[in-house]
Amino acid sequence: MTQHVSPPRDSADKVPSAPRTPDWRSLMFRADVRTLSLLGVLAVLVLIGGVTKPDEFLDTRNLQLVLTQASVIGVVTVGMTFVITSGGIDLSVGAIVALASVWATTVATQEYGFGGILFTAVLVGVGCGLVNGLLIAYGGMVPFIATLAMLASARGLALQITDGRTQIVTVDSVLDLGERDAYVLGIPPLVLVFAFVTIVGWLVLNRTTFGRRTVAVGGNPEAARLAGIDVRRQRLYLYLLSGLCCGIAAFLLIILSGSGQNTNGNLYELDAIAAAIIGGTLLSGGRGTITGSVLGVLIFTTITNIFALNNLQSDVQQIAKGAIIVAAVLVQRRTASTT
């Protein structure tokens, strides 16, 4: 009787095990550590400001000023966080803010009062976002190129509208929002708008299907498409959202400065991208955090305020910001490699 002996199974015959997915508890832990780290950095900056210029920095008016200045770029950063999370980029946000602010402060627009200025600023922002979205999602253009073209076009149009001059706002209902009498429990209206946009942005990104689709598109566009997500439409919506945030920021800037200028929003794109990155949003897409982005904005705004109070040159300030950005990216890469 012949006995059949099964040949030994080597490693090639073994059924491969499914790849391990990151434990959600581990991801949450890393997110908490990142947030606590940013809060620690912010606390150190507040301590430095309090030690170097205690009377000026810790004054209530100065703290209100810091929050007010953070509000404008903060609203832009919320929109930028969504775009970067999806794997895109928007270099035109500063130029869109400038265009929206000057278009909303023309003499013809101001004749319609508060509503006319607000509506125009938002409409121009959304319109520019629509153009960006169509070029990128349906035109097949690379986001870097499409938004760079929008940057140049919007800046040029803003300069053409103003002819290089500052447009003064004469609508009292708009100017009154920048006065201390309009503060609610000591909080400037601009800060309240920023807080509202932040809360809505957090809820949309973390608690809605739209937010989950944004993360999916940024993580793996092809897998998202196979899962039934309309990737092109999602990208269009995201640039519309970015444009909406730019329009809101332009209106806040009009309140803050009482004017519209073609130089408004200068380098906002770099500040917004930097704040999102140091906050923990991956530049390659697939992960975003509104909380981290807001903390990033507060960190940069506090640095600017401390440098101004201590009469330090702006070039040193830019070097400090650059060092923070490099450190944040290196930390991100190290974290990604261990995931």
matplotlib code that plots the C-alpha trace (Angstrom):
import matplotlib.pyplot as plt

x = [0.0, 1.4, 1.5, 1.1, 3.1, 2.2, 5.2, 6.2, 4.6, 7.0, 6.4, 5.2, 2.2, 1.0, -2.1, -1.0, -2.5, -4.6, -2.7, -3.1, -5.1, -4.1, -5.9, -8.3, -7.3, -3.7, -4.7, -6.8, -3.8, -1.5, -4.1, -4.4, -0.6, -0.3, -3.0, -1.4, 1.9, 0.5, -1.2, 2.2, 3.9, 1.2, 1.5, 5.3, 4.7, 2.2, 4.8, 7.5, 5.2, 4.2, 7.8, 9.3, 6.4, 4.1, 2.1, 1.6, 1.2, -1.2, -3.3, -6.9, -6.9, -3.8, -5.2, -8.4, -6.2, -4.4, -7.6, -9.1, -6.0, -6.2, -9.8, -9.3, -6.5, -8.2, -11.3, -9.1, -7.2, -10.4, -11.1, -7.5, -7.6, -10.4, -8.5, -5.2, -7.0, -8.4, -4.8, -5.2, -3.7, -5.0, -2.4, -5.0, -6.7, -4.8, -5.6, -9.2, -9.5, -8.0, -10.3, -13.4, -12.5, -12.0, -15.1, -17.2, -16.0, -16.5, -18.8, -21.5, -21.5, -21.5, -24.7, -26.5, -25.2, -24.2, -26.0, -24.5, -21.0, -21.4, -23.2, -20.6, -17.6, -19.1, -20.2, -16.8, -15.1, -17.5, -17.1, -13.4, -13.6, -16.0, -13.4, -10.7, -12.9, -14.0, -10.4, -9.1, -12.0, -13.3, -10.5, -7.8, -5.4, -3.0, -4.2, -0.8, -1.0, -4.8, -4.7, -1.4, -3.2, -6.1, -3.6, -2.2, -5.6, -7.3, -4.4, -4.4, -8.2, -8.0, -5.4, -7.4, -10.5, -8.8, -6.3, -3.8, -5.9, -7.4, -11.2, -12.6, -15.7, -18.5, -21.2, -21.6, -23.2, -20.1, -17.6, -19.6, -18.7, -15.1, -15.8, -15.6, -19.3, -20.0, -18.1, -20.2, -19.0, -15.7, -15.3, -15.0, -17.6, -14.8, -13.7, -17.3, -17.5, -14.2, -15.4, -18.6, -16.7, -14.3, -17.1, -19.0, -15.8, -15.0, -18.5, -18.5, -15.0, -15.5, -19.2, -20.6, -20.4, -18.9, -16.0, -15.5, -15.5, -12.9, -10.6, -11.2, -10.4, -7.2, -6.1, -6.7, -8.7, -9.0, -10.2, -12.7, -14.0, -14.4, -16.3, -18.9, -17.6, -17.8, -14.2, -14.5, -17.7, -16.2, -13.1, -15.4, -17.3, -14.0, -12.8, -16.2, -15.8, -12.4, -13.8, -16.6, -14.2, -12.1, -15.3, -16.1, -12.5, -12.6, -15.7, -14.0, -10.9, -13.1, -14.5, -11.0, -9.4, -12.4, -11.2, -10.5, -7.1, -5.5, -2.7, -5.1, -4.5, -0.8, 0.9, -2.3, -1.8, 1.5, 0.3, -2.8, -0.8, 1.8, -0.9, -2.6, 0.6, 1.9, -1.6, -1.2, -2.9, -1.0, 0.2, -0.1, -3.8, -5.8, -5.7, -6.9, -7.6, -9.5, -8.5, -4.8, -5.1, -6.7, -4.0, -1.4, -3.1, -3.0, 0.7, 1.7, -0.4, 1.1, 4.6, 3.9, 2.4, 5.4, 7.9, 6.0, 5.9, 9.6, 10.4, 12.1, 12.7, 10.3, 13.1, 13.8, 10.1, 10.0, 13.0, 11.3, 8.1, 10.2, 11.9, 8.6, 7.3, 10.3, 10.1, 6.4, 7.0, 9.8, 7.6, 4.9, 7.2, 8.5, 4.9, 3.8, 6.8, 5.8, 2.1]
y = [0.0, 3.3, 6.0, 9.5, 12.0, 15.7, 17.8, 20.3, 23.7, 26.5, 30.2, 30.8, 28.5, 30.3, 32.4, 36.1, 37.8, 40.9, 44.2, 45.6, 48.7, 51.4, 51.1, 54.1, 54.4, 54.9, 57.5, 59.3, 59.2, 60.7, 63.4, 64.2, 64.4, 66.7, 69.0, 69.1, 69.8, 72.8, 74.0, 73.7, 75.8, 78.4, 78.5, 79.0, 81.9, 83.5, 83.1, 84.7, 87.6, 88.0, 88.0, 90.3, 92.8, 92.1, 95.3, 95.5, 91.8, 90.8, 93.9, 93.0, 95.2, 93.5, 90.0, 91.1, 92.5, 89.1, 87.2, 89.8, 89.5, 85.7, 85.7, 86.9, 84.4, 81.8, 81.7, 81.3, 78.5, 76.6, 76.5, 75.7, 72.7, 71.1, 71.6, 70.2, 67.3, 66.3, 66.3, 69.7, 73.2, 76.7, 79.4, 82.0, 82.6, 85.8, 87.2, 86.2, 88.0, 91.1, 91.0, 90.4, 93.2, 95.8, 94.7, 94.9, 98.4, 100.2, 103.2, 101.4, 98.5, 100.6, 102.2, 98.9, 99.2, 96.4, 93.7, 94.7, 94.7, 91.3, 89.7, 91.0, 89.8, 86.3, 86.1, 87.1, 84.5, 81.7, 82.8, 82.5, 79.2, 78.0, 78.8, 77.0, 74.0, 73.7, 74.0, 71.4, 68.9, 69.0, 70.7, 68.3, 71.1, 70.6, 72.5, 74.3, 75.7, 76.5, 78.4, 80.1, 81.4, 82.6, 84.3, 86.4, 87.1, 88.1, 90.4, 92.0, 92.6, 94.0, 96.4, 97.4, 98.0, 100.2, 101.8, 101.5, 103.6, 102.7, 102.5, 103.9, 102.4, 104.9, 102.5, 103.1, 99.7, 98.0, 100.3, 100.0, 96.3, 97.2, 99.5, 98.4, 99.1, 96.2, 93.7, 90.9, 90.2, 91.7, 89.5, 91.3, 90.3, 89.1, 86.6, 85.3, 84.8, 83.0, 80.8, 80.0, 79.1, 76.9, 75.0, 74.5, 73.4, 70.9, 69.4, 69.1, 67.5, 65.1, 64.4, 64.4, 62.3, 65.3, 65.3, 61.5, 61.8, 64.7, 62.5, 59.5, 61.6, 62.8, 59.4, 57.5, 59.1, 55.9, 53.9, 56.7, 56.5, 52.8, 53.2, 55.3, 58.8, 61.4, 62.6, 65.5, 66.9, 66.6, 68.6, 71.2, 71.6, 71.9, 74.8, 76.4, 76.1, 77.6, 80.5, 81.0, 81.2, 83.8, 85.9, 85.8, 86.7, 89.6, 91.0, 90.7, 92.5, 95.3, 95.7, 95.5, 98.0, 100.1, 100.0, 97.8, 97.6, 95.5, 94.6, 93.0, 89.3, 89.5, 86.1, 84.7, 81.6, 80.9, 81.6, 79.5, 76.5, 76.9, 77.0, 73.9, 72.0, 72.7, 71.9, 68.3, 68.4, 66.2, 68.1, 64.9, 64.6, 62.0, 63.7, 67.0, 68.7, 71.9, 72.2, 71.9, 74.5, 77.0, 76.5, 77.0, 80.3, 81.4, 80.4, 82.4, 85.4, 85.4, 85.3, 88.3, 90.2, 89.4, 90.5, 93.7, 94.6, 93.9, 96.0, 93.0, 93.1, 91.3, 89.2, 87.5, 86.8, 85.2, 83.0, 81.9, 81.0, 79.1, 77.1, 76.2, 75.0, 72.8, 71.3, 70.5, 68.8, 66.7, 65.6, 64.7, 62.6, 60.8, 60.1, 58.9, 56.5, 54.9, 54.5]
z = [0.0, -1.1, 1.5, 0.2, 2.1, 1.7, 0.8, 3.4, 3.0, 2.7, 3.4, -0.1, 0.4, 3.5, 3.1, 3.5, 6.5, 6.0, 6.6, 10.0, 10.1, 12.6, 15.9, 16.3, 19.9, 18.8, 16.2, 18.8, 21.3, 18.7, 17.9, 21.6, 22.0, 19.0, 20.3, 23.8, 22.2, 20.3, 23.5, 25.2, 22.5, 22.8, 26.6, 26.2, 23.8, 26.2, 29.0, 26.9, 26.1, 29.7, 30.8, 28.2, 28.0, 30.9, 30.9, 27.2, 26.2, 29.1, 28.6, 27.8, 24.7, 23.3, 23.8, 22.1, 19.2, 18.9, 18.7, 16.2, 13.9, 14.1, 13.1, 9.5, 8.6, 10.8, 8.7, 5.6, 7.3, 8.0, 4.3, 3.5, 5.9, 3.9, 0.6, 1.9, 3.6, 0.2, -1.3, -2.9, -2.4, -2.9, -3.5, -4.4, -1.1, -0.3, -3.8, -3.5, -0.2, -1.8, -4.8, -2.6, -0.3, -3.1, -5.1, -1.9, -1.1, -4.4, -4.3, -6.3, -3.8, -0.7, -1.9, -1.0, 2.6, 5.0, 3.0, -0.3, 1.0, 2.7, -0.2, -2.7, -0.6, -0.3, -3.9, -5.2, -3.0, -4.0, -7.7, -7.6, -5.8, -8.5, -11.2, -9.3, -8.7, -12.3, -13.6, -11.2, -11.0, -14.5, -16.4, -15.2, -14.1, -11.3, -8.2, -7.9, -11.5, -11.4, -8.1, -9.1, -12.2, -10.0, -7.7, -10.6, -12.1, -8.9, -7.8, -11.2, -11.2, -7.7, -8.8, -11.8, -9.7, -7.2, -9.6, -6.7, -4.3, -0.9, -0.9, 2.3, 3.8, 4.6, 5.8, 9.5, 10.2, 8.9, 10.7, 14.0, 14.2, 14.7, 17.7, 21.3, 21.8, 19.5, 21.7, 23.3, 26.9, 25.9, 22.8, 19.4, 16.8, 14.5, 17.0, 17.4, 13.6, 13.7, 16.5, 14.6, 11.4, 13.4, 15.1, 11.9, 10.1, 12.9, 12.8, 9.0, 8.8, 11.8, 11.9, 8.4, 5.2, 3.4, 5.9, 5.5, 1.7, 2.0, 4.0, 1.6, -1.5, 0.1, 1.3, -2.0, -4.8, -6.8, -3.9, -3.1, -6.7, -6.5, -3.3, -5.1, -4.3, -7.1, -6.7, -9.1, -7.6, -4.1, -5.2, -6.7, -3.5, -1.5, -3.6, -3.3, 0.4, 0.3, -1.7, 0.8, 3.6, 1.7, 1.1, 4.8, 5.7, 3.2, 5.0, 8.4, 7.0, 5.8, 9.3, 10.8, 8.4, 7.4, 3.8, 0.7, -0.8, -3.5, -1.1, 1.3, 2.1, 1.2, 1.9, 3.4, 1.4, 3.0, 6.5, 6.1, 4.7, 7.4, 10.2, 8.8, 8.5, 12.0, 13.3, 12.0, 8.6, 6.1, 3.1, 1.1, 2.1, 4.0, 7.4, 8.6, 11.9, 12.4, 16.0, 15.1, 12.4, 14.7, 17.3, 14.5, 13.6, 17.2, 17.5, 14.5, 15.5, 19.0, 17.6, 15.4, 18.4, 20.6, 18.0, 17.4, 21.1, 21.5, 18.4, 16.7, 13.0, 10.7, 9.1, 12.4, 12.8, 9.3, 10.3, 13.4, 11.5, 8.9, 11.6, 13.2, 9.8, 9.1, 12.6, 12.1, 8.7, 10.2, 13.0, 10.5, 8.5, 11.5, 12.7, 9.2, 9.0, 12.3, 11.4]

ax = plt.figure().add_subplot(projection="3d")
ax.plot(x, y, z, "-o")
ax.set_aspect("equal")
plt.show()
